[in-house]
Every structure is written in C-alpha cells, then in structure tokens.
Amino acid sequence: MMGWTLGRYFLIRYAVITTWFFIGIYALIFIIDVTEFSSNVGGLPGFRFSIAMTVSALRVPMIMQQTVPFVALFSAMATLVSLNRRYELVIVRAAGISAWQFLLPCCIGALLFGLVTVGILNPIAAYGFSHSETIESELRSRQSNSVSAFSAPWLRQKAGGTEVIIGARAVLNQGLELSDAVFFVFDDKGDMVERKDAERAYLRDGHWELVNVRSMKGGQNFTSQPVDQVPTNLKPEFVQERLARPETIPFFELPSKIEVARSFGLRANAFAMQFHSLVALPFLLVAMTLIAATVSMRFARMGQSATMILGGVVAGFLLYVVSVLVKAFGNAGFVPTYIAAWFPVVVAMFFGVTFLLYKEDG
C-alpha cells in the first residue's frame, strides 16, 4: 500500500502544478480581456485605462470558471508526465504500487479543486461579473438610441388596459434592473401611443420605476422628466427566469431561485441546469484526471510523449464539447437537467476506468 508520505507528496505536486496553471491562464486571459475591452470602448467619453483594468479583473473569474475543466486536464497531464520524466513513477511501480493508488492523490486534488471552484470561485465570479456589467453599462450609456443596439431579450406585458413591449441594452442585478431601457406602449387596438426611453428601469412591486426618462406621444417631440412609472403585473421571479443569466447567480442561491420560479409555474430549466452542472463539476474534474492518466502514465523518453499529450487534449476537448451540447439540450428542456449534467461525467468516468483496467489489470 502507498504510504501517507508518498500520497501527500503526489498531492502537493498536483496542487502546485494546478496553481501555476491557474495563475498562468488567469494572467493570459486578463491581458487579452483588457486589450479587447480597451479597443472596443476606448473611444467612449469617460474611458480610462483603470476602468478597463477594473472591468477585466471583475469578469475574468467568470471566464476562468469555464476553463477549469481544461486546467484540471492539463495539470493532471503535466503532473504525471513530470513524474515520469524524473523516473518517480517507474520507482513507484517497481515498489509494487498500482496505478489506482498513485492516481488517488491526483483524483482527490481534482475533487478538492472542483469544490473550491464551486464554493469560492463561483460566488466571486457571479458577483464580479454582475458588477462589471454595471460599470460597462454606465460607460456605454446613451451610446446609441438605435433599437437594433438592444441585446437583451424583449419582454411583453399587459397591465392597466395597455400592452407594453420592453427592451434594453443590458440586464443588470439578475434581471431586476435594465440599462438604457425602452418601453413601447400600445392601446387596446394595437396602435403604439407612447414611447419611453429610460437610462435605468427598476422592477418594483406592481410597476417599473424609470429614471431619466424621455417620453414621446404621437408625433410630438420628446419630453424629459427625472422619474416615471409604468404599471406591470410581472413578478420578479418571471423576469429573472426570462432575463437573468444563470452564470450571474451564485451557486448557493440557485436552489431557492429554482424553487420560487417553479412555484409560479415556470420551468427554470436554465437555473436547474446551472445548479446540476456545478454539482457535477468536481466529478467532471476527476473524470478529466482519469482521461489524462490514460495518455500520461506510460514511460516515454524526451520528445516521445507529444502524440500522447495531443491525444489527451483532443479527448478532453471532445468531452467539453459533449458537455456543452448536452447542456444546451437541458436548457431547452429536451433532456432532464440532472441527466444532461451527469451524462458526460459518467461517460468519461467509464472511459477512463475501463482503459486503466485494461492497461493495468488486463
């Protein structure tokens, strides 16, 4: 049996390599994001390079959360290759320790990495991304009055005998706040009778609160007023389910959001899919470690492991593509969300375990 000292050594090696991979990818993404954001909004009034640095620092954790499976794959491959290059795995095998034993520390490390991602990185990413959207929307505010510039989903409501179509440039505060919002008001005959453009729109109890409003009725010119209201019967749970991005909601708040949304008769597939995906993430990282082990444990001299490493990268990429594809089916409701979240994990686990059983015990 492998002793505690050797197991701890393997775990520390995996943790150190994973940390360096994480820091390196974080720095690379940060530099790219700062450059891209500066090029996109550099010509806007009020832009400063410090704003670009702040926005990128706030939203890079969200991007890093998407790269965590690849970080786990590359770090596991790098750990096993480095142990092979230094003949440490050769010595461990000669001592009679099986692959299942010396892979256990790496799998435990991947599991802990997944738990840290879900419990710590995810809430930070959700808060940071929401705050970065607020800063960016303030910078882009009133950049264009064109309806085609509105990227948020459109809403339709009926309240107070009128029908209102609502659009916005950006959705903030998990769907409860709209930036650069526009309200088209129609009468009972279907004719548009008024347009309201608001710098901000907040969903309150029974009405939308509009701030810095420009209104136009009929063929008249726009008139300005600091605040205005539009009656609504929309519930916050419906608006959040319709507008909010599941990635902007922290993991620990998702169960309550799902429960409340379903109590109003909403499916909440996107929220449920995000929740089950985060629950399955630690085990997905373990599956990535097993895939890395299938191509990294065989002893190879310098320059002979490139093909094996490429095979591992391709396998990990295919697993990620399958995960994204199945997740899309889960969001659309074609597949139960828990099946969509766990199917790639189970398939990858079976693939890695079967291959290792064949190579080690077959």
VOMAR-538434 format. One record per residue (C-alpha): residue in three letters; x, z, y; residue number from 0. Coordinates in steps of 0.25 Angstrom, whole numbers, padded with zeros to 4 digits, always signed. Layout:
+-----+-------+-------+-------+-----+
!   r !     u !     w !     v !   k !
+-----+-------+-------+-------+-----+
! ALA !     X !     Z !     Y ! NUM !
...
+-----+-------+-------+-------+-----+
//
This chain:
+-----+-------+-------+-------+-----+
!   r !     u !     w !     v !   k !
+-----+-------+-------+-------+-----+
! MET ! +0000 ! +0000 ! +0000 !   0 !
! MET ! +0005 ! -0003 ! +0014 !   1 !
! GLY ! +0008 ! +0010 ! +0022 !   2 !
! TRP ! +0003 ! +0014 ! +0035 !   3 !
! THR ! +0016 ! +0012 ! +0042 !   4 !
! LEU ! +0017 ! -0003 ! +0038 !   5 !
! GLY ! +0002 ! -0005 ! +0041 !   6 !
! ARG ! +0004 ! +0001 ! +0055 !   7 !
! TYR ! +0016 ! -0008 ! +0057 !   8 !
! PHE ! +0008 ! -0020 ! +0054 !   9 !
! LEU ! -0004 ! -0015 ! +0062 !  10 !
! ILE ! +0005 ! -0013 ! +0074 !  11 !
! ARG ! +0012 ! -0027 ! +0073 !  12 !
! TYR ! -0002 ! -0033 ! +0073 !  13 !
! ALA ! -0007 ! -0025 ! +0085 !  14 !
! VAL ! +0006 ! -0028 ! +0093 !  15 !
! ILE ! +0005 ! -0043 ! +0090 !  16 !
! THR ! -0010 ! -0043 ! +0093 !  17 !
! THR ! -0008 ! -0036 ! +0106 !  18 !
! TRP ! +0003 ! -0046 ! +0110 !  19 !
! PHE ! -0006 ! -0058 ! +0106 !  20 !
! PHE ! -0018 ! -0052 ! +0114 !  21 !
! ILE ! -0009 ! -0049 ! +0127 !  22 !
! GLY ! -0003 ! -0063 ! +0126 !  23 !
! ILE ! -0016 ! -0071 ! +0124 !  24 !
! TYR ! -0023 ! -0062 ! +0135 !  25 !
! ALA ! -0012 ! -0065 ! +0145 !  26 !
! LEU ! -0013 ! -0080 ! +0142 !  27 !
! ILE ! -0028 ! -0080 ! +0144 !  28 !
! PHE ! -0027 ! -0072 ! +0156 !  29 !
! ILE ! -0017 ! -0082 ! +0163 !  30 !
! ILE ! -0026 ! -0094 ! +0158 !  31 !
! ASP ! -0038 ! -0088 ! +0163 !  32 !
! VAL ! -0032 ! -0084 ! +0177 !  33 !
! THR ! -0027 ! -0098 ! +0179 !  34 !
! GLU ! -0040 ! -0105 ! +0175 !  35 !
! PHE ! -0049 ! -0095 ! +0183 !  36 !
! SER ! -0040 ! -0097 ! +0195 !  37 !
! SER ! -0041 ! -0112 ! +0194 !  38 !
! ASN ! -0056 ! -0112 ! +0193 !  39 !
! VAL ! -0059 ! -0103 ! +0205 !  40 !
! GLY ! -0046 ! -0103 ! +0213 !  41 !
! GLY ! -0053 ! -0111 ! +0224 !  42 !
! LEU ! -0065 ! -0102 ! +0226 !  43 !
! PRO ! -0065 ! -0093 ! +0238 !  44 !
! GLY ! -0060 ! -0079 ! +0236 !  45 !
! PHE ! -0052 ! -0082 ! +0224 !  46 !
! ARG ! -0039 ! -0074 ! +0222 !  47 !
! PHE ! -0030 ! -0074 ! +0210 !  48 !
! SER ! -0032 ! -0060 ! +0208 !  49 !
! ILE ! -0047 ! -0063 ! +0205 !  50 !
! ALA ! -0043 ! -0073 ! +0194 !  51 !
! MET ! -0034 ! -0063 ! +0188 !  52 !
! THR ! -0045 ! -0053 ! +0188 !  53 !
! VAL ! -0055 ! -0062 ! +0182 !  54 !
! SER ! -0046 ! -0067 ! +0171 !  55 !
! ALA ! -0042 ! -0053 ! +0168 !  56 !
! LEU ! -0056 ! -0049 ! +0166 !  57 !
! ARG ! -0061 ! -0061 ! +0157 !  58 !
! VAL ! -0048 ! -0062 ! +0149 !  59 !
! PRO ! -0053 ! -0051 ! +0140 !  60 !
! MET ! -0065 ! -0059 ! +0136 !  61 !
! ILE ! -0057 ! -0071 ! +0133 !  62 !
! MET ! -0047 ! -0062 ! +0125 !  63 !
! GLN ! -0059 ! -0057 ! +0117 !  64 !
! GLN ! -0061 ! -0072 ! +0112 !  65 !
! THR ! -0047 ! -0073 ! +0108 !  66 !
! VAL ! -0046 ! -0060 ! +0100 !  67 !
! PRO ! -0048 ! -0067 ! +0086 !  68 !
! PHE ! -0036 ! -0076 ! +0089 !  69 !
! VAL ! -0028 ! -0065 ! +0094 !  70 !
! ALA ! -0030 ! -0058 ! +0081 !  71 !
! LEU ! -0027 ! -0070 ! +0073 !  72 !
! PHE ! -0014 ! -0073 ! +0080 !  73 !
! SER ! -0009 ! -0059 ! +0080 !  74 !
! ALA ! -0012 ! -0057 ! +0065 !  75 !
! MET ! -0005 ! -0070 ! +0062 !  76 !
! ALA ! +0007 ! -0066 ! +0071 !  77 !
! THR ! +0008 ! -0052 ! +0065 !  78 !
! LEU ! +0008 ! -0058 ! +0050 !  79 !
! VAL ! +0018 ! -0069 ! +0054 !  80 !
! SER ! +0027 ! -0059 ! +0061 !  81 !
! LEU ! +0027 ! -0050 ! +0049 !  82 !
! ASN ! +0030 ! -0062 ! +0040 !  83 !
! ARG ! +0042 ! -0067 ! +0049 !  84 !
! ARG ! +0048 ! -0053 ! +0048 !  85 !
! TYR ! +0046 ! -0052 ! +0033 !  86 !
! GLU ! +0038 ! -0040 ! +0034 !  87 !
! LEU ! +0026 ! -0046 ! +0027 !  88 !
! VAL ! +0036 ! -0050 ! +0016 !  89 !
! ILE ! +0041 ! -0036 ! +0014 !  90 !
! VAL ! +0027 ! -0030 ! +0014 !  91 !
! ARG ! +0023 ! -0040 ! +0003 !  92 !
! ALA ! +0035 ! -0037 ! -0005 !  93 !
! ALA ! +0031 ! -0022 ! -0004 !  94 !
! GLY ! +0018 ! -0025 ! -0011 !  95 !
! ILE ! +0009 ! -0024 ! +0001 !  96 !
! SER ! -0003 ! -0034 ! +0000 !  97 !
! ALA ! -0007 ! -0043 ! +0012 !  98 !
! TRP ! -0020 ! -0035 ! +0012 !  99 !
! GLN ! -0012 ! -0023 ! +0016 ! 100 !
! PHE ! -0003 ! -0028 ! +0027 ! 101 !
! LEU ! -0015 ! -0036 ! +0033 ! 102 !
! LEU ! -0023 ! -0024 ! +0034 ! 103 !
! PRO ! -0016 ! -0019 ! +0047 ! 104 !
! CYS ! -0018 ! -0032 ! +0054 ! 105 !
! CYS ! -0033 ! -0032 ! +0050 ! 106 !
! ILE ! -0034 ! -0018 ! +0055 ! 107 !
! GLY ! -0027 ! -0023 ! +0068 ! 108 !
! ALA ! -0036 ! -0035 ! +0069 ! 109 !
! LEU ! -0048 ! -0026 ! +0067 ! 110 !
! LEU ! -0044 ! -0016 ! +0078 ! 111 !
! PHE ! -0041 ! -0028 ! +0087 ! 112 !
! GLY ! -0055 ! -0032 ! +0085 ! 113 !
! LEU ! -0061 ! -0018 ! +0088 ! 114 !
! VAL ! -0052 ! -0017 ! +0101 ! 115 !
! THR ! -0057 ! -0031 ! +0105 ! 116 !
! VAL ! -0072 ! -0027 ! +0103 ! 117 !
! GLY ! -0071 ! -0013 ! +0108 ! 118 !
! ILE ! -0062 ! -0015 ! +0120 ! 119 !
! LEU ! -0059 ! -0029 ! +0123 ! 120 !
! ASN ! -0073 ! -0034 ! +0123 ! 121 !
! PRO ! -0079 ! -0024 ! +0133 ! 122 !
! ILE ! -0067 ! -0027 ! +0142 ! 123 !
! ALA ! -0069 ! -0042 ! +0141 ! 124 !
! ALA ! -0084 ! -0041 ! +0143 ! 125 !
! TYR ! -0083 ! -0032 ! +0156 ! 126 !
! GLY ! -0071 ! -0041 ! +0161 ! 127 !
! PHE ! -0078 ! -0054 ! +0159 ! 128 !
! SER ! -0091 ! -0049 ! +0166 ! 129 !
! HIS ! -0082 ! -0044 ! +0178 ! 130 !
! SER ! -0074 ! -0057 ! +0178 ! 131 !
! GLU ! -0087 ! -0065 ! +0179 ! 132 !
! THR ! -0092 ! -0057 ! +0191 ! 133 !
! ILE ! -0079 ! -0059 ! +0198 ! 134 !
! GLU ! -0079 ! -0074 ! +0195 ! 135 !
! SER ! -0093 ! -0076 ! +0199 ! 136 !
! GLU ! -0090 ! -0069 ! +0213 ! 137 !
! LEU ! -0079 ! -0079 ! +0215 ! 138 !
! ARG ! -0087 ! -0091 ! +0211 ! 139 !
! SER ! -0100 ! -0086 ! +0218 ! 140 !
! ARG ! -0106 ! -0097 ! +0226 ! 141 !
! GLN ! -0096 ! -0107 ! +0222 ! 142 !
! SER ! -0107 ! -0118 ! +0219 ! 143 !
! ASN ! -0122 ! -0118 ! +0221 ! 144 !
! SER ! -0124 ! -0129 ! +0210 ! 145 !
! VAL ! -0133 ! -0125 ! +0199 ! 146 !
! SER ! -0124 ! -0132 ! +0189 ! 147 !
! ALA ! -0114 ! -0121 ! +0192 ! 148 !
! PHE ! -0122 ! -0111 ! +0186 ! 149 !
! SER ! -0117 ! -0108 ! +0172 ! 150 !
! ALA ! -0125 ! -0096 ! +0168 ! 151 !
! PRO ! -0137 ! -0099 ! +0159 ! 152 !
! TRP ! -0150 ! -0101 ! +0166 ! 153 !
! LEU ! -0162 ! -0091 ! +0165 ! 154 !
! ARG ! -0177 ! -0094 ! +0167 ! 155 !
! GLN ! -0186 ! -0083 ! +0171 ! 156 !
! LYS ! -0201 ! -0081 ! +0174 ! 157 !
! ALA ! -0205 ! -0070 ! +0183 ! 158 !
! GLY ! -0215 ! -0067 ! +0194 ! 159 !
! GLY ! -0222 ! -0080 ! +0192 ! 160 !
! THR ! -0210 ! -0089 ! +0194 ! 161 !
! GLU ! -0199 ! -0095 ! +0186 ! 162 !
! VAL ! -0184 ! -0093 ! +0189 ! 163 !
! ILE ! -0172 ! -0101 ! +0183 ! 164 !
! ILE ! -0159 ! -0093 ! +0185 ! 165 !
! GLY ! -0145 ! -0098 ! +0185 ! 166 !
! ALA ! -0132 ! -0092 ! +0188 ! 167 !
! ARG ! -0117 ! -0096 ! +0189 ! 168 !
! ALA ! -0113 ! -0083 ! +0182 ! 169 !
! VAL ! -0119 ! -0072 ! +0174 ! 170 !
! LEU ! -0113 ! -0058 ! +0176 ! 171 !
! ASN ! -0116 ! -0044 ! +0172 ! 172 !
! GLN ! -0120 ! -0048 ! +0158 ! 173 !
! GLY ! -0131 ! -0057 ! +0163 ! 174 !
! LEU ! -0137 ! -0048 ! +0173 ! 175 !
! GLU ! -0130 ! -0054 ! +0185 ! 176 !
! LEU ! -0130 ! -0068 ! +0189 ! 177 !
! SER ! -0120 ! -0074 ! +0199 ! 178 !
! ASP ! -0124 ! -0086 ! +0208 ! 179 !
! ALA ! -0138 ! -0086 ! +0202 ! 180 !
! VAL ! -0149 ! -0096 ! +0206 ! 181 !
! PHE ! -0164 ! -0093 ! +0204 ! 182 !
! PHE ! -0173 ! -0105 ! +0203 ! 183 !
! VAL ! -0188 ! -0100 ! +0206 ! 184 !
! PHE ! -0199 ! -0109 ! +0201 ! 185 !
! ASP ! -0214 ! -0107 ! +0203 ! 186 !
! ASP ! -0225 ! -0108 ! +0192 ! 187 !
! LYS ! -0226 ! -0123 ! +0194 ! 188 !
! GLY ! -0211 ! -0124 ! +0190 ! 189 !
! ASP ! -0206 ! -0128 ! +0204 ! 190 !
! MET ! -0194 ! -0122 ! +0210 ! 191 !
! VAL ! -0198 ! -0114 ! +0222 ! 192 !
! GLU ! -0185 ! -0106 ! +0225 ! 193 !
! ARG ! -0170 ! -0105 ! +0222 ! 194 !
! LYS ! -0162 ! -0092 ! +0224 ! 195 !
! ASP ! -0147 ! -0092 ! +0223 ! 196 !
! ALA ! -0140 ! -0079 ! +0222 ! 197 !
! GLU ! -0126 ! -0074 ! +0222 ! 198 !
! ARG ! -0130 ! -0063 ! +0212 ! 199 !
! ALA ! -0142 ! -0061 ! +0203 ! 200 !
! TYR ! -0144 ! -0047 ! +0196 ! 201 !
! LEU ! -0155 ! -0045 ! +0186 ! 202 !
! ARG ! -0163 ! -0033 ! +0189 ! 203 !
! ASP ! -0175 ! -0027 ! +0183 ! 204 !
! GLY ! -0186 ! -0037 ! +0186 ! 205 !
! HIS ! -0178 ! -0046 ! +0196 ! 206 !
! TRP ! -0166 ! -0053 ! +0199 ! 207 !
! GLU ! -0158 ! -0048 ! +0211 ! 208 !
! LEU ! -0152 ! -0059 ! +0219 ! 209 !
! VAL ! -0140 ! -0057 ! +0228 ! 210 !
! ASN ! -0136 ! -0066 ! +0240 ! 211 !
! VAL ! -0148 ! -0076 ! +0237 ! 212 !
! ARG ! -0150 ! -0090 ! +0243 ! 213 !
! SER ! -0165 ! -0094 ! +0241 ! 214 !
! MET ! -0171 ! -0107 ! +0243 ! 215 !
! LYS ! -0186 ! -0110 ! +0242 ! 216 !
! GLY ! -0192 ! -0124 ! +0242 ! 217 !
! GLY ! -0184 ! -0133 ! +0251 ! 218 !
! GLN ! -0179 ! -0122 ! +0261 ! 219 !
! ASN ! -0165 ! -0119 ! +0263 ! 220 !
! PHE ! -0158 ! -0107 ! +0256 ! 221 !
! THR ! -0160 ! -0093 ! +0262 ! 222 !
! SER ! -0151 ! -0082 ! +0259 ! 223 !
! GLN ! -0154 ! -0067 ! +0256 ! 224 !
! PRO ! -0146 ! -0056 ! +0251 ! 225 !
! VAL ! -0155 ! -0052 ! +0239 ! 226 !
! ASP ! -0167 ! -0057 ! +0232 ! 227 !
! GLN ! -0174 ! -0055 ! +0219 ! 228 !
! VAL ! -0180 ! -0064 ! +0208 ! 229 !
! PRO ! -0191 ! -0057 ! +0199 ! 230 !
! THR ! -0187 ! -0058 ! +0184 ! 231 !
! ASN ! -0192 ! -0053 ! +0171 ! 232 !
! LEU ! -0179 ! -0056 ! +0164 ! 233 !
! LYS ! -0173 ! -0044 ! +0156 ! 234 !
! PRO ! -0158 ! -0041 ! +0157 ! 235 !
! GLU ! -0157 ! -0042 ! +0142 ! 236 !
! PHE ! -0162 ! -0056 ! +0142 ! 237 !
! VAL ! -0153 ! -0060 ! +0154 ! 238 !
! GLN ! -0141 ! -0054 ! +0147 ! 239 !
! GLU ! -0144 ! -0061 ! +0134 ! 240 !
! ARG ! -0146 ! -0074 ! +0141 ! 241 !
! LEU ! -0135 ! -0074 ! +0151 ! 242 !
! ALA ! -0124 ! -0063 ! +0147 ! 243 !
! ARG ! -0112 ! -0068 ! +0139 ! 244 !
! PRO ! -0111 ! -0059 ! +0127 ! 245 !
! GLU ! -0096 ! -0058 ! +0129 ! 246 !
! THR ! -0098 ! -0050 ! +0142 ! 247 !
! ILE ! -0106 ! -0039 ! +0135 ! 248 !
! PRO ! -0097 ! -0028 ! +0129 ! 249 !
! PHE ! -0097 ! -0026 ! +0114 ! 250 !
! PHE ! -0103 ! -0012 ! +0115 ! 251 !
! GLU ! -0115 ! -0017 ! +0124 ! 252 !
! LEU ! -0119 ! -0029 ! +0115 ! 253 !
! PRO ! -0127 ! -0021 ! +0105 ! 254 !
! SER ! -0136 ! -0015 ! +0116 ! 255 !
! LYS ! -0137 ! -0029 ! +0123 ! 256 !
! ILE ! -0142 ! -0035 ! +0109 ! 257 !
! GLU ! -0152 ! -0024 ! +0106 ! 258 !
! VAL ! -0158 ! -0025 ! +0120 ! 259 !
! ALA ! -0159 ! -0040 ! +0120 ! 260 !
! ARG ! -0165 ! -0041 ! +0107 ! 261 !
! SER ! -0175 ! -0030 ! +0111 ! 262 !
! PHE ! -0180 ! -0041 ! +0121 ! 263 !
! GLY ! -0181 ! -0051 ! +0111 ! 264 !
! LEU ! -0168 ! -0058 ! +0114 ! 265 !
! ARG ! -0159 ! -0063 ! +0103 ! 266 !
! ALA ! -0146 ! -0058 ! +0109 ! 267 !
! ASN ! -0138 ! -0067 ! +0100 ! 268 !
! ALA ! -0126 ! -0069 ! +0109 ! 269 !
! PHE ! -0125 ! -0054 ! +0111 ! 270 !
! ALA ! -0126 ! -0051 ! +0096 ! 271 !
! MET ! -0116 ! -0062 ! +0093 ! 272 !
! GLN ! -0106 ! -0056 ! +0102 ! 273 !
! PHE ! -0108 ! -0042 ! +0096 ! 274 !
! HIS ! -0107 ! -0046 ! +0082 ! 275 !
! SER ! -0095 ! -0055 ! +0085 ! 276 !
! LEU ! -0088 ! -0043 ! +0092 ! 277 !
! VAL ! -0091 ! -0034 ! +0080 ! 278 !
! ALA ! -0085 ! -0045 ! +0070 ! 279 !
! LEU ! -0073 ! -0047 ! +0079 ! 280 !
! PRO ! -0064 ! -0036 ! +0073 ! 281 !
! PHE ! -0066 ! -0042 ! +0059 ! 282 !
! LEU ! -0064 ! -0056 ! +0064 ! 283 !
! LEU ! -0050 ! -0052 ! +0069 ! 284 !
! VAL ! -0048 ! -0046 ! +0055 ! 285 !
! ALA ! -0052 ! -0060 ! +0049 ! 286 !
! MET ! -0042 ! -0067 ! +0059 ! 287 !
! THR ! -0031 ! -0058 ! +0054 ! 288 !
! LEU ! -0034 ! -0062 ! +0039 ! 289 !
! ILE ! -0034 ! -0076 ! +0043 ! 290 !
! ALA ! -0021 ! -0074 ! +0050 ! 291 !
! ALA ! -0016 ! -0067 ! +0037 ! 292 !
! THR ! -0019 ! -0080 ! +0029 ! 293 !
! VAL ! -0009 ! -0088 ! +0037 ! 294 !
! SER ! +0001 ! -0078 ! +0041 ! 295 !
! MET ! +0005 ! -0069 ! +0029 ! 296 !
! ARG ! +0013 ! -0080 ! +0021 ! 297 !
! PHE ! +0028 ! -0079 ! +0024 ! 298 !
! ALA ! +0034 ! -0091 ! +0031 ! 299 !
! ARG ! +0047 ! -0094 ! +0037 ! 300 !
! MET ! +0049 ! -0097 ! +0052 ! 301 !
! GLY ! +0041 ! -0109 ! +0056 ! 302 !
! GLN ! +0033 ! -0110 ! +0043 ! 303 !
! SER ! +0021 ! -0102 ! +0048 ! 304 !
! ALA ! +0015 ! -0111 ! +0059 ! 305 !
! THR ! +0006 ! -0118 ! +0049 ! 306 !
! MET ! +0000 ! -0105 ! +0044 ! 307 !
! ILE ! -0002 ! -0100 ! +0058 ! 308 !
! LEU ! -0009 ! -0112 ! +0062 ! 309 !
! GLY ! -0018 ! -0111 ! +0050 ! 310 !
! GLY ! -0021 ! -0097 ! +0055 ! 311 !
! VAL ! -0024 ! -0101 ! +0069 ! 312 !
! VAL ! -0033 ! -0112 ! +0064 ! 313 !
! ALA ! -0041 ! -0103 ! +0055 ! 314 !
! GLY ! -0043 ! -0092 ! +0066 ! 315 !
! PHE ! -0047 ! -0103 ! +0075 ! 316 !
! LEU ! -0057 ! -0108 ! +0065 ! 317 !
! LEU ! -0063 ! -0094 ! +0063 ! 318 !
! TYR ! -0064 ! -0092 ! +0078 ! 319 !
! VAL ! -0072 ! -0106 ! +0079 ! 320 !
! VAL ! -0081 ! -0102 ! +0068 ! 321 !
! SER ! -0083 ! -0088 ! +0075 ! 322 !
! VAL ! -0087 ! -0095 ! +0088 ! 323 !
! LEU ! -0096 ! -0105 ! +0081 ! 324 !
! VAL ! -0104 ! -0095 ! +0073 ! 325 !
! LYS ! -0105 ! -0086 ! +0085 ! 326 !
! ALA ! -0112 ! -0098 ! +0092 ! 327 !
! PHE ! -0122 ! -0098 ! +0081 ! 328 !
! GLY ! -0124 ! -0083 ! +0082 ! 329 !
! ASN ! -0126 ! -0084 ! +0097 ! 330 !
! ALA ! -0136 ! -0095 ! +0095 ! 331 !
! GLY ! -0144 ! -0087 ! +0084 ! 332 !
! PHE ! -0141 ! -0097 ! +0073 ! 333 !
! VAL ! -0134 ! -0087 ! +0065 ! 334 !
! PRO ! -0136 ! -0071 ! +0065 ! 335 !
! THR ! -0125 ! -0065 ! +0075 ! 336 !
! TYR ! -0119 ! -0056 ! +0065 ! 337 !
! ILE ! -0117 ! -0067 ! +0055 ! 338 !
! ALA ! -0111 ! -0076 ! +0066 ! 339 !
! ALA ! -0101 ! -0065 ! +0070 ! 340 !
! TRP ! -0097 ! -0061 ! +0056 ! 341 !
! PHE ! -0097 ! -0074 ! +0048 ! 342 !
! PRO ! -0083 ! -0079 ! +0054 ! 343 !
! VAL ! -0077 ! -0065 ! +0051 ! 344 !
! VAL ! -0082 ! -0065 ! +0037 ! 345 !
! VAL ! -0077 ! -0079 ! +0034 ! 346 !
! ALA ! -0063 ! -0076 ! +0040 ! 347 !
! MET ! -0062 ! -0063 ! +0032 ! 348 !
! PHE ! -0066 ! -0070 ! +0019 ! 349 !
! PHE ! -0056 ! -0081 ! +0022 ! 350 !
! GLY ! -0044 ! -0072 ! +0025 ! 351 !
! VAL ! -0047 ! -0063 ! +0014 ! 352 !
! THR ! -0049 ! -0074 ! +0004 ! 353 !
! PHE ! -0036 ! -0081 ! +0008 ! 354 !
! LEU ! -0028 ! -0068 ! +0007 ! 355 !
! LEU ! -0034 ! -0064 ! -0006 ! 356 !
! TYR ! -0030 ! -0078 ! -0011 ! 357 !
! LYS ! -0016 ! -0077 ! -0006 ! 358 !
! GLU ! -0013 ! -0063 ! -0008 ! 359 !
! ASP ! -0020 ! -0059 ! -0021 ! 360 !
! GLY ! -0024 ! -0073 ! -0027 ! 361 !
+-----+-------+-------+-------+-----+
//
